[in-house]
Amino acid sequence: MYLHLGKNVVVAYSEIVAVCDLDNASHSHITRAYLTAAEKSGQVVNVCDDLPKSFVVCKRPDGRQILYLSQLASSTLLKRTNTLSFE
């Protein structure tokens, strides 16, 4: 199964490590440092036209880590995953 993050970008459920609300998570200095380090190392992919509301951390099959910035709220992304049947 796949999750649509915005701008025609989809990621496989198996690659998703975390879905985080950007506003709440950025209160922590540790998270801010992580986001800054990911951006400096080229691991951040911006898939939004407006201000990002969430970020999704993914681990690719080759071991690389990618962080997607999405304009969709983390609650919306969660609802998209819960509406699918895993039968």
N, CA, C and O atoms as a MOPAC input file, in Angstrom:
PM7 MOZYME 1SCF
protein

 N      0.83900 1    -1.17000 1     0.00000 1
 C      0.00000 1     0.00000 1     0.00000 1
 C      0.88700 1     1.23800 1     0.00000 1
 O      2.04700 1     1.19900 1     0.41000 1
 N      0.30400 1     2.33800 1    -0.47300 1
 C      1.04000 1     3.58300 1    -0.60100 1
 C      0.27600 1     4.73300 1     0.03600 1
 O     -0.95200 1     4.70900 1     0.11300 1
 N      1.01400 1     5.74000 1     0.49200 1
 C      0.43500 1     6.93300 1     1.09400 1
 C      0.82000 1     8.13000 1     0.24100 1
 O      1.99800 1     8.35300 1    -0.03700 1
 N     -0.19300 1     8.90900 1    -0.17800 1
 C      0.03200 1    10.11000 1    -0.97600 1
 C      0.37400 1    11.26400 1    -0.04200 1
 O     -0.39200 1    11.56900 1     0.87200 1
 N      1.52300 1    11.91200 1    -0.26500 1
 C      1.98500 1    12.99300 1     0.59700 1
 C      1.74200 1    14.37800 1     0.02100 1
 O      1.77800 1    15.36700 1     0.75300 1
 N      1.49600 1    14.46200 1    -1.27900 1
 C      1.31700 1    15.74400 1    -1.95200 1
 C      2.20500 1    15.82200 1    -3.17700 1
 O      3.21000 1    15.11900 1    -3.27000 1
 N      1.83100 1    16.68500 1    -4.12500 1
 C      2.59600 1    16.89500 1    -5.36100 1
 C      2.94400 1    15.58500 1    -6.06800 1
 O      4.07500 1    15.40000 1    -6.51600 1
 N      1.98900 1    14.69500 1    -6.16400 1
 C      2.17900 1    13.41100 1    -6.84600 1
 C      3.28900 1    12.55500 1    -6.24400 1
 O      3.89400 1    11.74400 1    -6.94500 1
 N      3.55900 1    12.72600 1    -4.96700 1
 C      4.56100 1    11.91800 1    -4.27900 1
 C      3.84300 1    10.90400 1    -3.39800 1
 O      3.00400 1    11.25800 1    -2.57000 1
 N      4.18900 1     9.64200 1    -3.59400 1
 C      3.63800 1     8.56900 1    -2.77700 1
 C      4.79400 1     7.75700 1    -2.20400 1
 O      5.84700 1     7.62000 1    -2.82600 1
 N      4.57200 1     7.22300 1    -1.00600 1
 C      5.58600 1     6.36900 1    -0.38200 1
 C      4.91400 1     5.08200 1     0.06900 1
 O      3.74100 1     5.07600 1     0.44100 1
 N      5.65700 1     4.01800 1     0.03200 1
 C      5.14800 1     2.72700 1     0.47800 1
 C      5.03200 1     2.72700 1     1.99700 1
 O      5.88200 1     3.28200 1     2.69400 1
 N      3.97600 1     2.10300 1     2.50200 1
 C      3.79900 1     1.99100 1     3.95300 1
 C      5.01400 1     1.35700 1     4.61200 1
 O      5.39600 1     1.73800 1     5.71900 1
 N      5.61700 1     0.39500 1     3.93600 1
 C      6.75000 1    -0.32400 1     4.51300 1
 C      7.97500 1     0.57400 1     4.72300 1
 O      8.86400 1     0.22700 1     5.50200 1
 N      8.03200 1     1.71600 1     4.04100 1
 C      9.16300 1     2.63000 1     4.16600 1
 C      8.95900 1     3.67300 1     5.25400 1
 O      9.92500 1     4.31500 1     5.66600 1
 N      7.73200 1     3.86400 1     5.73200 1
 C      7.43100 1     4.92600 1     6.68500 1
 C      7.92100 1     4.54900 1     8.07900 1
 O      7.58600 1     3.49100 1     8.61200 1
 N      8.71600 1     5.43500 1     8.64900 1
 C      9.22500 1     5.25400 1    10.00400 1
 C      8.39900 1     6.08400 1    10.98300 1
 O      8.06000 1     5.61200 1    12.06800 1
 N      8.07100 1     7.33300 1    10.59600 1
 C      7.32500 1     8.22300 1    11.48600 1
 C      6.57100 1     9.27100 1    10.68600 1
 O      7.01600 1     9.70600 1     9.62500 1
 N      5.41000 1     9.67000 1    11.22000 1
 C      4.64100 1    10.78700 1    10.70000 1
 C      4.47500 1    11.75700 1    11.85700 1
 O      3.89000 1    11.40500 1    12.88100 1
 N      4.98600 1    12.98000 1    11.70600 1
 C      5.01600 1    13.92800 1    12.82200 1
 C      4.37800 1    15.25500 1    12.44600 1
 O      4.50400 1    15.72400 1    11.31500 1
 N      3.69800 1    15.84600 1    13.40400 1
 C      3.15100 1    17.18200 1    13.25600 1
 C      4.31300 1    18.16700 1    13.40800 1
 O      5.00800 1    18.16000 1    14.42500 1
 N      4.51800 1    18.99500 1    12.41500 1
 C      5.68300 1    19.87200 1    12.40600 1
 C      5.61200 1    20.92300 1    13.51300 1
 O      6.62900 1    21.23700 1    14.13100 1
 N      4.43700 1    21.46400 1    13.76500 1
 C      4.30000 1    22.50500 1    14.78000 1
 C      4.59600 1    21.96000 1    16.17100 1
 O      5.34300 1    22.57700 1    16.93100 1
 N      4.02800 1    20.82500 1    16.50800 1
 C      4.25100 1    20.24000 1    17.83700 1
 C      5.66100 1    19.70000 1    18.00200 1
 O      6.27500 1    19.88300 1    19.05300 1
 N      6.17500 1    19.04500 1    16.98700 1
 C      7.48900 1    18.41500 1    17.09000 1
 C      8.61700 1    19.44000 1    17.13100 1
 O      9.66000 1    19.18300 1    17.73300 1
 N      8.42500 1    20.59200 1    16.50500 1
 C      9.50300 1    21.57400 1    16.43900 1
 C      9.68800 1    22.35100 1    17.74100 1
 O     10.58000 1    23.19600 1    17.82400 1
 N      8.87200 1    22.08800 1    18.75400 1
 C      9.08300 1    22.71100 1    20.05900 1
 C     10.33100 1    22.15700 1    20.73400 1
 O     10.95800 1    22.84200 1    21.54300 1
 N     10.68600 1    20.94900 1    20.41300 1
 C     11.85800 1    20.31200 1    21.01100 1
 C     13.13100 1    20.74000 1    20.27600 1
 O     13.17600 1    20.72200 1    19.04600 1
 N     14.14500 1    21.11800 1    21.01800 1
 C     15.40500 1    21.50700 1    20.39200 1
 C     16.07800 1    20.32000 1    19.71500 1
 O     16.82900 1    20.49700 1    18.75500 1
 N     15.81800 1    19.11600 1    20.20400 1
 C     16.38200 1    17.91200 1    19.59000 1
 C     15.78600 1    17.69400 1    18.20000 1
 O     16.50300 1    17.37100 1    17.25300 1
 N     14.47400 1    17.87200 1    18.08700 1
 C     13.81400 1    17.71600 1    16.78800 1
 C     14.26400 1    18.79900 1    15.81700 1
 O     14.50000 1    18.52000 1    14.64200 1
 N     14.38300 1    20.02300 1    16.29400 1
 C     14.85800 1    21.11700 1    15.43100 1
 C     16.26200 1    20.81600 1    14.92800 1
 O     16.56600 1    21.05600 1    13.76000 1
 N     17.12300 1    20.29100 1    15.80300 1
 C     18.48900 1    19.94000 1    15.39500 1
 C     18.46100 1    18.81300 1    14.35700 1
 O     19.22600 1    18.83200 1    13.39300 1
 N     17.57600 1    17.83500 1    14.55900 1
 C     17.44600 1    16.73100 1    13.60500 1
 C     16.99800 1    17.24900 1    12.23400 1
 O     17.55000 1    16.85500 1    11.20700 1
 N     16.00300 1    18.12400 1    12.22300 1
 C     15.49600 1    18.67700 1    10.96000 1
 C     16.58000 1    19.49700 1    10.25200 1
 O     16.72200 1    19.42200 1     9.03100 1
 N     17.32800 1    20.26600 1    11.01000 1
 C     18.41100 1    21.06500 1    10.42900 1
 C     19.49400 1    20.16800 1     9.83700 1
 O     19.97600 1    20.42100 1     8.73200 1
 N     19.87400 1    19.13000 1    10.56000 1
 C     20.90700 1    18.20400 1    10.07100 1
 C     20.44000 1    17.46600 1     8.82000 1
 O     21.21700 1    17.26100 1     7.88800 1
 N     19.16200 1    17.06400 1     8.80300 1
 C     18.62100 1    16.37100 1     7.62500 1
 C     18.61900 1    17.28600 1     6.41200 1
 O     18.91200 1    16.85400 1     5.29700 1
 N     18.28900 1    18.55000 1     6.63200 1
 C     18.28100 1    19.50200 1     5.51300 1
 C     19.69000 1    19.74600 1     4.99200 1
 O     19.89800 1    19.80200 1     3.78100 1
 N     20.65100 1    19.89100 1     5.88200 1
 C     22.04100 1    20.12300 1     5.47000 1
 C     22.61300 1    18.94000 1     4.70900 1
 O     23.43900 1    19.11700 1     3.81300 1
 N     22.17900 1    17.73100 1     5.06100 1
 C     22.71300 1    16.54400 1     4.39100 1
 C     21.93000 1    16.16700 1     3.13400 1
 O     22.22600 1    15.15300 1     2.50100 1
 N     20.94100 1    16.97000 1     2.77000 1
 C     20.20400 1    16.73800 1     1.53100 1
 C     19.15000 1    15.65200 1     1.61700 1
 O     18.75400 1    15.09300 1     0.59500 1
 N     18.68800 1    15.34400 1     2.82900 1
 C     17.69500 1    14.28600 1     3.00600 1
 C     16.26200 1    14.80000 1     2.99300 1
 O     15.32900 1    14.00300 1     3.09800 1
 N     16.06200 1    16.10500 1     2.86700 1
 C     14.72200 1    16.68100 1     2.94100 1
 C     14.16700 1    16.90300 1     1.53700 1
 O     14.82400 1    17.47500 1     0.66700 1
 N     12.92900 1    16.42900 1     1.34700 1
 C     12.21300 1    16.63400 1     0.09000 1
 C     10.93900 1    17.39700 1     0.42400 1
 O     10.10400 1    16.91400 1     1.18800 1
 N     10.79100 1    18.57900 1    -0.14500 1
 C      9.62000 1    19.41100 1     0.09600 1
 C      8.55100 1    19.06400 1    -0.93200 1
 O      8.75800 1    19.26000 1    -2.13000 1
 N      7.41400 1    18.55100 1    -0.47700 1
 C      6.32900 1    18.17600 1    -1.38800 1
 C      5.09000 1    19.03100 1    -1.12900 1
 O      3.96300 1    18.54400 1    -1.21400 1
 N      5.30800 1    20.30800 1    -0.81200 1
 C      4.16800 1    21.18100 1    -0.56000 1
 C      4.35400 1    22.52400 1    -1.24300 1
 O      5.47300 1    22.97500 1    -1.49100 1
 N      3.22000 1    23.15100 1    -1.54000 1
 C      3.22200 1    24.48000 1    -2.13300 1
 C      3.15800 1    25.55800 1    -1.05700 1
 O      3.71700 1    26.64200 1    -1.22300 1
 N      2.48000 1    25.26100 1     0.03900 1
 C      2.32400 1    26.20100 1     1.13800 1
 C      3.27500 1    25.83800 1     2.26700 1
 O      4.22000 1    25.07200 1     2.07900 1
 N      3.01300 1    26.39200 1     3.43400 1
 C      3.81000 1    26.04300 1     4.60300 1
 C      3.58100 1    24.58200 1     4.97700 1
 O      2.44000 1    24.11900 1     4.96800 1
 N      4.63400 1    23.85500 1     5.30200 1
 C      4.45800 1    22.45100 1     5.69000 1
 C      3.77600 1    22.33100 1     7.05100 1
 O      3.99900 1    23.13600 1     7.95500 1
 N      2.93500 1    21.29900 1     7.16600 1
 C      2.24000 1    21.02900 1     8.41700 1
 C      2.76200 1    19.76600 1     9.09600 1
 O      2.58900 1    19.58000 1    10.30100 1
 N      3.39700 1    18.90800 1     8.31700 1
 C      3.88800 1    17.65300 1     8.88400 1
 C      5.15400 1    17.22400 1     8.15700 1
 O      5.49600 1    17.73800 1     7.09200 1
 N      5.83300 1    16.26600 1     8.76900 1
 C      6.95200 1    15.63800 1     8.06600 1
 C      6.86900 1    14.14100 1     8.25800 1
 O      6.42400 1    13.64200 1     9.29100 1
 N      7.31500 1    13.43900 1     7.22400 1
 C      7.26000 1    11.98100 1     7.20600 1
 C      8.68100 1    11.47100 1     7.01700 1
 O      9.34300 1    11.80100 1     6.03400 1
 N      9.13900 1    10.67400 1     7.95400 1
 C     10.48000 1    10.09100 1     7.89000 1
 C     10.34700 1     8.71400 1     7.26000 1
 O      9.56600 1     7.88200 1     7.72100 1
 N     11.11600 1     8.48000 1     6.20300 1
 C     11.07400 1     7.20100 1     5.49700 1
 C     12.47700 1     6.61800 1     5.38300 1
 O     13.46500 1     7.34200 1     5.25700 1
 N     12.53400 1     5.31100 1     5.42900 1
 C     13.79100 1     4.60000 1     5.20700 1
 C     13.63800 1     3.80100 1     3.93100 1
 O     12.81400 1     2.89000 1     3.84900 1
 N     14.43800 1     4.14700 1     2.93500 1
 C     14.37900 1     3.50500 1     1.62500 1
 C     14.95900 1     2.09900 1     1.69800 1
 O     15.71500 1     1.78500 1     2.61800 1
 N     14.61100 1     1.24900 1     0.73400 1
 C     15.15300 1    -0.12400 1     0.72100 1
 C     16.68200 1    -0.17600 1     0.67500 1
 O     17.29100 1    -1.13500 1     1.14900 1
 N     17.29900 1     0.86600 1     0.09700 1
 C     18.76600 1     0.88700 1     0.03300 1
 C     19.40200 1     1.41500 1     1.32200 1
 O     20.62400 1     1.54200 1     1.40200 1
 N     18.57400 1     1.72500 1     2.33800 1
 C     19.09200 1     2.16900 1     3.62000 1
 C     19.12300 1     3.67600 1     3.80800 1
 O     19.32400 1     4.15700 1     4.92300 1
 N     18.92500 1     4.42800 1     2.72500 1
 C     18.92100 1     5.88800 1     2.84700 1
 C     17.67900 1     6.35800 1     3.59200 1
 O     16.61100 1     5.75500 1     3.48700 1
 N     17.83200 1     7.43000 1     4.33500 1
 C     16.70800 1     8.02500 1     5.03800 1
 C     16.28300 1     9.29100 1     4.30400 1
 O     17.12400 1    10.10100 1     3.91700 1
 N     14.98000 1     9.46000 1     4.11500 1
 C     14.44300 1    10.64400 1     3.45900 1
 C     13.35500 1    11.22200 1     4.34300 1
 O     12.54900 1    10.49100 1     4.91800 1
 N     13.34400 1    12.54300 1     4.44500 1
 C     12.35400 1    13.24500 1     5.22800 1
 C     11.51800 1    14.09100 1     4.27300 1
 O     12.04600 1    14.98200 1     3.60800 1
 N     10.23100 1    13.82000 1     4.20400 1
 C      9.32300 1    14.55000 1     3.33100 1
 C      8.57100 1    15.59900 1     4.13700 1
 O      8.00900 1    15.28700 1     5.18700 1
 N      8.55500 1    16.84400 1     3.65800 1
 C      7.73300 1    17.89300 1     4.24000 1
 C      6.42700 1    17.94000 1     3.46500 1
 O      6.43400 1    18.05700 1     2.24000 1
 N      5.30300 1    17.85100 1     4.17300 1
 C      3.99900 1    17.79800 1     3.51800 1
 C      3.10100 1    18.90700 1     4.03200 1
 O      3.16600 1    19.28200 1     5.20300 1
 N      2.25300 1    19.43600 1     3.14100 1
 C      1.29500 1    20.45500 1     3.55400 1
 C      0.06100 1    19.83100 1     4.18800 1
 O     -0.80200 1    20.54500 1     4.69800 1
 N     -0.02900 1    18.50600 1     4.16000 1
 C     -1.14200 1    17.81200 1     4.79000 1
 C     -0.84500 1    17.61500 1     6.27300 1
 O      0.29100 1    17.33500 1     6.65500 1
 N     -1.85700 1    17.76200 1     7.09000 1
 C     -1.70200 1    17.56700 1     8.52700 1
 C     -1.42000 1    16.10100 1     8.83000 1
 O     -1.84800 1    15.21500 1     8.09000 1
 N     -0.70900 1    15.85200 1     9.90300 1
 C     -0.40000 1    14.47600 1    10.28100 1
 C     -1.68400 1    13.69100 1    10.55000 1
 O     -1.73900 1    12.49000 1    10.28200 1
 N     -2.71000 1    14.35200 1    11.07400 1
 C     -3.99100 1    13.67300 1    11.31800 1
 C     -4.65000 1    13.25500 1    10.00100 1
 O     -5.28600 1    12.20200 1     9.93200 1
 N     -4.50300 1    14.06100 1     8.97300 1
 C     -5.04900 1    13.71600 1     7.65600 1
 C     -4.32100 1    12.51300 1     7.07500 1
 O     -4.94600 1    11.61300 1     6.51400 1
 N     -3.01300 1    12.49900 1     7.20800 1
 C     -2.23500 1    11.36200 1     6.71000 1
 C     -2.61500 1    10.08900 1     7.45200 1
 O     -2.71700 1     9.02200 1     6.84600 1
 N     -2.82300 1    10.19400 1     8.75500 1
 C     -3.23600 1     9.03900 1     9.54200 1
 C     -4.60900 1     8.54100 1     9.10300 1
 O     -4.82300 1     7.33300 1     8.99500 1
 N     -5.53400 1     9.45300 1     8.85000 1
 C     -6.87200 1     9.06100 1     8.39700 1
 C     -6.79400 1     8.33700 1     7.06100 1
 O     -7.54200 1     7.39000 1     6.81800 1
 N     -5.88800 1     8.78200 1     6.19400 1
 C     -5.73500 1     8.11600 1     4.89600 1
 C     -5.26400 1     6.68200 1     5.06400 1
 O     -5.66300 1     5.80800 1     4.29500 1
 N     -4.43600 1     6.42900 1     6.03900 1
 C     -3.96900 1     5.06000 1     6.24700 1
 C     -5.04400 1     4.19900 1     6.89300 1
 O     -5.10700 1     2.99800 1     6.62800 1
 N     -5.88800 1     4.78500 1     7.73100 1
 C     -6.92200 1     4.02300 1     8.42300 1
 C     -8.12900 1     3.70900 1     7.55300 1
 O     -8.91600 1     2.83000 1     7.90400 1
 N     -8.30000 1     4.39800 1     6.43400 1
 C     -9.44500 1     4.15200 1     5.58300 1
 C     -9.22600 1     2.97100 1     4.65100 1
 O    -10.15200 1     2.54700 1     3.95900 1
 N     -8.02200 1     2.44200 1     4.62600 1
 C     -7.72500 1     1.32800 1     3.74600 1
 C     -7.90500 1     0.01300 1     4.47200 1
 O     -7.69200 1    -0.08100 1     5.68100 1
 N     -8.29200 1    -0.98700 1     3.73200 1
 C     -8.46500 1    -2.32200 1     4.29800 1
 C     -7.18700 1    -3.10900 1     4.09600 1
 O     -6.61400 1    -3.09200 1     3.00600 1
 N     -6.73300 1    -3.79800 1     5.13000 1
 C     -5.51000 1    -4.60000 1     5.04200 1
 C     -5.81900 1    -6.08800 1     4.99900 1
 O     -5.04600 1    -6.89600 1     5.51400 1
 N     -6.92000 1    -6.45400 1     4.40000 1
 C     -7.31800 1    -7.86700 1     4.31100 1
 C     -6.59100 1    -8.56200 1     3.19600 1
 O     -6.79900 1    -9.75400 1     2.97200 1

